[in-house]
Each structure stands twice: as structure tokens, then as C-alpha cells.
């Protein structure tokens, strides 16, 4: 499996919609910018049938550097997270199980 880049997404969406790649890139970048702005303002985003983007607070803690075994203090912060919907999890699982079964049959 390989990673899909923003360029790949633009090409796929452009092919499906008939929009130019330039217009598709503008739409995709606008969506991503809106997503980031919403999370930065402390709000969650829910896309029904897909999932939910939210920000989780991470408390300050003491961690250990595995190379040096030295203890370090990690400051509190915020972390954007994604939680897939039941529908998306089922869709991905069904597809991946089919791929896995095909590989085992080879």
C-alpha cells in the first residue's frame, strides 16, 4: 500500500467531477483550510457517514528518551484527531478483508 498525495486526490476528484485540476485544487485547499480554521477555534467537525475531526487536550507529563533513558518534561498541548464513523469503518473493513482474502488465495 502506498500513500495518496494531495495531487492524487486532485486528479481523482477532477476526473469524477469534470472540474479542472486547478479548480479542484482550489476547492480541496479551501476545504482543508476551513477544517484547520475550525479546529483552531476549538470546534469539532462532524461529517455524517465519514467521521469526526476534533481537538484533544494533552496534559503535561514526564516522558523518557528511549535512547538515553533520560526523563524529560513534555508540556501540555492540543492534538487534532480523527474518529471514523461506523459506516466508514465498515466500508474500509469490508474492502480490506476482501483484499486480504484475495492475497491469501494466491
N, C-alpha and C positions, 0 to 999 in steps of 0.2 A: 504494500500500500504506500502511496505517496501523498504528499501534501498538495492541496489545491490552493493556488495563489489568488490574489485579488484579480489579476489579469485573466486567469482561467475562469473565474466567476463572471467577469465582464463578458467574455466571449460566449459562455453558455447562455447567460441571460439575453444577450444581444441576439443570438441565434433563435431563441424561443420567442422573443417579443417582436422582432423585426426592427427594434430601435438600433441606431448606430452605436458602435462601441464607445464613441465619445459621449453620447447622451447617456448610455448605460453606466459609464464610469461616473458621470456626474451624479446620477441617481444613487448609485451604490455608495459613493463617498458621502453624499448628503445623509443617507440613512445611517452610516457608521458614525458620522459627526453628531447627528441627533441622538443616537444611542449613548455616545460618550458624554454629551452635554447633560442628558437626563440623569445618568448615573452620577456625574459630578455634582449635581444639585441634590443628591441624596434620595432620588426617586427610583423605584423599580419599574421595569418594563415587562409586561406580560403579552406574549403573542400566542393566542389560543391555538392549540394543536401543534405548537412548536416548542415553547418553553418560556422561562422567565429569567431575565437578567436582573441581578440585584447586587448591592454592595454590602459586604460583611465587615464588621469591625474586628480587627485582630488586636488582642491585648498585648501589652508589653510582656516580655518573657526572657528568661535566661536560656540560651542555646549553647551547644557545644560544637566547636570546629572539629570535624572528624579527622582532619589531617594532623592538627597539633594537640587535640584533646583540650584545648583552651576554652574556658567559658567566656561567652560574650553576651552582652545585653542587647536584645532586639527591641527597638522602640515600637510603640503601638502604631497602628496604621489601618488603612482600609483596603479591601481587596474586592475587585469586581468578580462575580461568579456567574455561572450559567447553570440553570437547573432544567433539564429536558422534561417535556410533558410526557404523560403516559403514552400518548399517540406516537410521538417521535421515538421514544424508547422502543415501543413495539415494532414500529416500522423498520428501525435500524436492526433490531434483534432478528426479526424475520428474514431480512435480506442477508445479514451476516451469517445466520445459521444455514441458509441455502448455499452461500458461497463455501462455507466450511464443509458442508456435506459433499459438495462437488469435488473439493480438493481431496477429501478422504476417499472418494470413489475412484480417483485417478490411479 
